[in-house]
């Protein structure tokens, strides 16, 4: 495993640099208080059990986050074989704590999300969201899945992906799309409530409001204007 990881990132002009895998140093947790341990465990996100791959839940935590990201960016510039990409997938998405040195945990999670999106690993994305309902910053993945089906004009499948939205999400795009899905599913009262709450927060979008007000039955004629600001607005 170690040799295969090294093969990914070793270059002729960087023989003295430590490999990505070398930066992953298993450590023994010194946490004693159950309350702190429970809080920390909520920040474990992944797909695979560490023991299945001879890895450790702490494998990233002592790593320098800046160096890790730099090495991952090097890997992104290399065309990987399927086997090598599978190794990287396992390394990135084994259940573990994010690195804490010279990096914010959200930055590491965002990198992993963008890695999945870039490679269009849709099934893995859905499994990742399903297994990690409290995933921090998951909105980018849900937005991606929604757009994938909107591009196919498959509104039913696109609306199904809103099930992955968790309580901590922050995405106006998903706010607007969720309201449309409620209307599409004939949940008019709930859609109206969500729309009113959004407007109370200061939301303003004349194009969207006219479209939604027509769907809610407040306008007799639809707004025939077209917007290419996003796939969702284009669909509307």
N, C-alpha and C positions, 0 to 999 in steps of 0.2 A: 504493500500500500504506500509506504513511505517513498520507495523508489519511483513509483508511477507518478506521484505528486511532484517529485523533484524533476522528472522528465518534462513536465508541463512548463515549468517556469525558469529552468536553467538556460542561460544564454551565454554565448562565448565571451561577452564583455562584462559579465557579472558573476564570474565563478566564485568570488569571495562573498557574495551576498547570501544570507540565510534564506532557505526556501520557505514557501508559505507554510508547509507542514511543520518545519522547524520552529516556527513562531507559535505553534500550538503546543503549549506545555501543560499537561495535566497537573492540577494542584489539589491539595486537600483543603476542603472548606473548613474554616474555623468558626463558622456561625454556630452559636450556642442557643440563642434565644429563638424559641419556636415562632414568635410573632414575626421576627425579621426573616426567618427562613421561609415562612408562608408568603410573605411579601415578595421575596426574591424569586420564589418558584413561579410567580405569575409572569415573570419576564423570560420564561423558557419557551421558545417557539421553534417548532421544527416538524419533521415528518418521521424520522427514524429513531429507534432506540439506540443509544450509544453503545450498549453492550453487544448489539448485533454486529457491529463493525469494529470492535476493539477500540472504541473511542471513549471519551470521557465527557461528562456533562459540563466540566469546567475547562474544556480544551481551548476555548477562545479567551477566557476571562483575563488571563495575565498577558495576553498578546498586546503589542502596540497596534492600536487600531489604524493609525496612519499608515504603518508599514503593510499591514494586512490588505488595506484597500489598494495601495500602490501595486502590490503583487497580483491582486485580483485583476487590476486594470491591465497588467502585462499579459495575463492569461487571456483576457478578452480580445487581444490583438492576434492571438494564435488560433489557427484552425485546428480544432480538436477532433480526435476520433470519437466515435460513439462511446467506446469503453472509457476513454479518458474523461469525457464529459459526464458520464455516469459517476465516476469517482468524485469529480468536483461537486456534482449534485449531492452525493452522499455527505461529503465534507461540509457543505454549506447548510444542509437541511437536517442534520442530525440534531436532536433535541439538546440544546445547550444554551448557556448564558452568552450574551453578546460581549465582545471586548469592551473594556472600560477605560483603557489608557489612551489618551489623545484622541478620543472619539466619543460621540454621544451614541448610545445604543440604537436610537432611531435611525442614525445614518447607516448602520450596518444592516438593519432590517430593510431600509429603503433600497440598498444595493441589491439585496437578495430578491426583493420584489421585482426590481427592474431587470435583473438577470433572467427571471422566469418569463417576464413579458417579452424581452428581446428575442427569446428562443421560442416564443409562442407555445409554452408548455401548459396548455389550457387545462387538461385533466389534472395535472400536478397542482396547478394554482387552485382549482376547486377543492382538491383534497387537503391542501395546505390551509385554506380558509376554514374548511369543515373541522379539521383537527385542532385549529387554533382560534376559537371564537372570540378570544380577547386580544387577538393580534393587534399590536400598535401600528397605526398607519396603514391599515388594510384597505383604505378607500381607493388607493391607486390600482389595486388588483381588481376590486369590484367594478370600478369605472372601465377598466380594460375589458373585462368579461361582457359588460353591458354593451360596449361599443362593438365588440366582435359580432354580437348577434344583431345589433342595429344595422350593421353594414350588410347583413343578409336580409334585412327587413323582417326579421323574426322577433316580433315584439313579445310574444309569449315567453320564449326562452330568455330574452333580455330581462324581462320583468322577474323571472324566476331567480335571477342572480342577486336580486335585492335581499334575498334571504340571508346573504352573507354579511349584511351591514350590521355592525355591532353598536352598542350603546355609546361608544366613545368616538364614533366616526365624525370627521369634519370635512364635508364636501357639499357645496351648494349644488353641484351637478347631480349628485345622488338625491339631494333633497327634492329638486325639481322633477327628476325622473320618477322618484317614488310616488309623488303626487299624481303624475300621469298614470302610473300603473294602478293606483287605487281607483281612479276613474275608469280605467279600462276593465277593471274587475268589478265594476258597479258598486264600489264602496264610496259612494258620493259624499256622505256625511263626514267620513274620516278624511277624505281628500280635501273637503272644504275647510275642515278644522286645521289640517296641516298647512294649507295655503294661507289661511288667516294668520296663523302663528308666524309664518315666514314673513308676511308683510308687516306684522307688528315689529319684527326685528329690523325693518328698514329695507327689505328686498324691493328692488325696482327693476323691472325688465318689461317694457311695453309689449314687445313681441310675444313673450311667453304668457303674459297676463291675458292678452286678447285670445290666444289660443286656448288657454285653460278656461277662461270665462265662457267661451263658446261651448266647450265640452261639458261645462257645469250647467249649461242651459241659460246663462245670463245674456248671451248675445244671440240674435236670430241668424246672423250671417257670419260665416267663418272669415278669419283674416287670411287672405290669399297670398300674403307676402311670404317670401322664402328667405331663410337665414342659413348661412353655411358656417356660422360661428362654432358649431359643434355638430356631431352626428345626430344628437338628439334633437336639436333645433331644426336641422335639415329634415329629419323624419317628421317633425310636427308640421 
